[in-house]
Amino acid sequence: RASKNRDADNPQILQWGLILLDAISDLLFVTELFTTPVLGRDVIKYAALVFVVVPTIYNFIIVLKVFNTELKSEEFQEWVDLHQSIAAISAMFAGIRVDMLKIIKSSVFGWEKFNAPLSEYGVEKINSAGLFGVIFQQIPLIVISVYLVQAEEYSPVVIFSLITSSIAAIYGIVSRIIYVLLYKQKRRSICARDESMGGGWINSRNLSYITSKKSRMGRTGHFSGHIVD
């Protein structure tokens, strides 16, 4: 059921399209290396395979950790109970590209089924894992593609993979820089508000909890209290 939601992140659809396109190009790239004898040496083929498989395994581990942590929240448990198929499909795609897991809290098109109460901790884990993918998957594949092009051992699939991986890597780096800047601004705002209310203090350990709590309680327009160790 769709409903009006000012927090709906509809532009993320473009991001998901790019992520899926990049994942498909990586699969085609590795397949091309193993099925076309003239493309690259054996070390390049197996290196490309490792740079695809290892980050994928890592993504699945992160997805399991995020769900295991989030399920300790009654609100998240309730969301999973109501939308088990969405949770399962999102987790499956997140194994390919962990950023896909953020779809469950995007409120895309105002659909309530994509309004999971994912905590700030969960978002941080997803962003960290996504950066791992940029460094240990996309950038190495770009290097391999550039090497093949320079050695004149390439095909349209290699060029396609080079283009999509480059775009995805640039987007991944820029989006995380923006996230860090926004996170720091949010942290300063919360700390300033806490100080103005007098008493209590906020540190990095409980900041994720506070920002998540504030986001959920923001629906009622009320947030108060101080969190201390």
C-alpha positions as CSV (number, residue, x, y, z in Angstrom):
1,R,0.0,0.0,0.0
2,A,1.4,3.4,-1.0
3,S,1.1,6.5,1.1
4,K,2.5,10.0,1.0
5,N,5.9,10.0,2.7
6,R,8.2,13.0,2.7
7,D,11.2,10.7,3.6
8,A,10.6,8.5,0.5
9,D,14.0,8.2,-1.3
10,N,12.8,7.6,-4.8
11,P,16.1,8.6,-6.5
12,Q,17.6,5.5,-5.0
13,I,16.0,3.6,-7.8
14,L,18.7,4.9,-10.1
15,Q,21.3,3.7,-7.6
16,W,19.8,0.2,-7.5
17,G,19.7,0.1,-11.3
18,L,23.4,1.0,-11.4
19,I,24.2,-1.6,-8.8
20,L,22.4,-4.3,-10.6
21,L,24.0,-3.3,-13.9
22,D,27.5,-3.3,-12.4
23,A,26.8,-6.8,-10.8
24,I,25.7,-8.2,-14.1
25,S,28.7,-6.7,-15.9
26,D,31.1,-8.2,-13.3
27,L,29.5,-11.6,-13.9
28,L,29.8,-11.3,-17.7
29,F,33.4,-10.1,-17.3
30,V,34.5,-13.1,-15.3
31,T,32.6,-15.5,-17.6
32,E,34.2,-13.9,-20.7
33,L,37.7,-14.3,-19.2
34,F,37.1,-18.0,-18.6
35,T,35.3,-18.8,-21.9
36,T,37.5,-16.8,-24.3
37,P,41.1,-18.3,-24.5
38,V,42.7,-15.2,-26.0
39,L,41.6,-12.9,-23.1
40,G,44.2,-12.6,-20.4
41,R,46.5,-15.0,-18.6
42,D,45.3,-17.6,-16.1
43,V,46.5,-15.4,-13.1
44,I,44.3,-12.6,-14.4
45,K,41.3,-14.9,-14.7
46,Y,41.5,-16.3,-11.3
47,A,42.3,-12.9,-9.7
48,A,39.2,-11.5,-11.3
49,L,37.2,-14.5,-9.9
50,V,38.6,-13.9,-6.4
51,F,37.8,-10.2,-6.5
52,V,34.2,-11.1,-7.3
53,V,33.6,-14.1,-5.0
54,V,35.4,-12.9,-1.8
55,P,33.5,-9.6,-1.6
56,T,30.2,-11.4,-2.2
57,I,30.9,-13.8,0.7
58,Y,31.8,-10.8,2.8
59,N,28.5,-9.1,1.9
60,F,26.5,-12.1,2.9
61,I,28.3,-12.2,6.3
62,I,27.5,-8.5,6.8
63,V,23.9,-9.0,5.9
64,L,23.6,-11.8,8.4
65,K,25.2,-9.6,11.1
66,V,22.9,-6.7,10.4
67,F,19.8,-8.8,10.5
68,N,21.0,-10.6,13.7
69,T,21.5,-7.2,15.4
70,E,18.4,-5.5,14.1
71,L,16.2,-8.4,15.1
72,K,16.9,-7.6,18.7
73,S,14.6,-4.6,18.1
74,E,10.9,-5.3,18.5
75,E,10.0,-2.8,15.8
76,F,12.3,-4.5,13.3
77,Q,11.0,-8.0,14.3
78,E,7.5,-6.7,13.6
79,W,8.5,-5.4,10.2
80,V,10.1,-8.7,9.3
81,D,7.0,-10.6,10.4
82,L,4.8,-8.5,8.2
83,H,7.2,-8.4,5.2
84,Q,9.2,-11.7,5.2
85,S,9.4,-11.9,1.4
86,I,10.7,-8.4,1.1
87,A,13.3,-9.1,3.8
88,A,14.4,-12.3,2.1
89,I,14.7,-10.9,-1.4
90,S,16.5,-7.7,-0.1
91,A,19.0,-9.9,1.8
92,M,19.6,-12.0,-1.3
93,F,20.4,-9.0,-3.5
94,A,22.4,-7.4,-0.7
95,G,24.7,-10.5,-0.9
96,I,25.6,-9.3,-4.4
97,R,25.8,-5.7,-3.5
98,V,25.4,-4.9,0.2
99,D,24.0,-1.4,-0.6
100,M,20.9,-3.0,-1.9
101,L,19.9,-3.7,1.7
102,K,19.1,0.0,2.2
103,I,16.0,-0.5,0.0
104,I,14.1,-1.8,3.0
105,K,14.2,1.6,4.7
106,S,13.9,3.8,1.6
107,S,10.1,4.2,1.7
108,V,10.3,4.2,-2.1
109,F,7.1,5.4,-3.7
110,G,5.7,5.8,-0.2
111,W,5.3,2.0,0.1
112,E,5.0,1.0,3.8
113,K,6.6,-2.4,3.1
114,F,9.9,-0.5,2.4
115,N,9.8,1.4,5.7
116,A,11.9,-0.9,7.9
117,P,13.1,0.7,11.2
118,L,16.8,0.0,10.3
119,S,19.0,1.6,12.9
120,E,21.9,3.9,12.3
121,Y,24.2,1.1,13.3
122,G,22.8,-1.0,10.5
123,V,23.3,1.8,8.0
124,E,26.9,2.3,9.2
125,K,27.6,-1.4,8.7
126,I,26.1,-1.4,5.2
127,N,28.2,1.7,4.2
128,S,31.4,0.2,5.6
129,A,30.8,-3.0,3.7
130,G,30.0,-1.1,0.6
131,L,33.3,0.7,0.9
132,F,35.0,-2.7,1.2
133,G,33.4,-3.7,-2.1
134,V,34.6,-0.5,-3.8
135,I,38.2,-1.1,-2.6
136,F,38.5,-4.9,-3.0
137,Q,36.1,-5.5,-5.9
138,Q,35.4,-2.6,-8.2
139,I,38.8,-1.0,-8.2
140,P,40.7,-4.3,-8.8
141,L,38.4,-5.1,-11.7
142,I,38.9,-1.7,-13.2
143,V,42.7,-2.3,-13.0
144,I,42.3,-5.7,-14.7
145,S,40.1,-4.2,-17.4
146,V,42.5,-1.4,-18.1
147,Y,45.4,-3.9,-18.3
148,L,43.5,-5.9,-20.9
149,V,42.7,-2.8,-22.9
150,Q,46.3,-1.7,-22.9
151,A,47.4,-5.2,-23.9
152,E,44.8,-5.1,-26.7
153,E,43.3,-8.3,-25.2
154,Y,39.7,-7.1,-24.8
155,S,36.2,-7.5,-26.0
156,P,33.0,-5.4,-25.8
157,V,32.2,-7.1,-22.5
158,V,35.6,-5.9,-21.0
159,I,34.8,-2.4,-22.1
160,F,31.3,-2.6,-20.7
161,S,32.7,-3.9,-17.4
162,L,35.3,-1.1,-17.3
163,I,32.7,1.6,-17.8
164,T,30.1,0.3,-15.3
165,S,32.8,-0.5,-12.6
166,S,34.3,3.0,-13.0
167,I,30.9,4.7,-12.6
168,A,29.9,2.4,-9.7
169,A,33.3,3.0,-7.9
170,I,33.0,6.8,-8.3
171,Y,29.4,6.8,-7.1
172,G,30.3,4.6,-4.1
173,I,33.2,6.8,-3.0
174,V,31.3,10.1,-3.5
175,S,28.1,8.8,-1.7
176,R,30.1,7.7,1.3
177,I,31.9,11.0,1.5
178,I,28.5,12.7,1.6
179,Y,27.3,10.2,4.2
180,V,30.2,10.9,6.5
181,L,29.7,14.7,6.2
182,L,26.0,14.3,7.0
183,Y,26.7,12.0,9.9
184,K,29.2,14.4,11.4
185,Q,26.7,17.3,11.0
186,K,24.0,15.1,12.7
187,R,26.3,14.3,15.5
188,R,27.1,18.0,16.1
189,S,23.4,18.9,16.0
190,I,22.5,16.2,18.6
191,C,25.4,17.1,20.9
192,A,24.5,20.8,20.7
193,R,20.9,20.0,21.5
194,D,21.9,17.8,24.4
195,E,24.1,20.5,25.8
196,S,21.4,23.2,25.4
197,M,19.0,21.0,27.4
198,G,21.5,20.8,30.2
199,G,22.8,17.6,31.7
200,G,23.7,14.3,30.0
201,W,26.2,13.8,27.3
202,I,26.6,11.8,24.1
203,N,29.5,9.9,22.9
204,S,30.3,7.8,19.8
205,R,29.2,4.6,21.4
206,N,25.6,5.6,22.0
207,L,25.3,8.1,19.0
208,S,24.0,5.4,16.7
209,Y,21.3,4.5,19.1
210,I,20.3,8.1,19.7
211,T,20.1,9.0,16.0
212,S,18.0,5.9,15.3
213,K,15.7,6.6,18.3
214,K,15.3,10.2,17.2
215,S,14.4,9.1,13.7
216,R,11.7,6.7,14.9
217,M,10.3,9.2,17.5
218,G,10.4,11.9,14.9
219,R,7.1,10.6,13.6
220,T,5.4,11.8,16.7
221,G,7.3,15.1,16.8
222,H,8.8,14.4,20.2
223,F,12.2,13.4,21.3
224,S,13.7,13.9,24.8
225,G,16.0,12.4,27.4
226,H,19.7,11.9,27.7
227,I,21.6,8.7,27.1
228,V,24.7,8.1,29.2
229,D,27.0,5.1,29.8
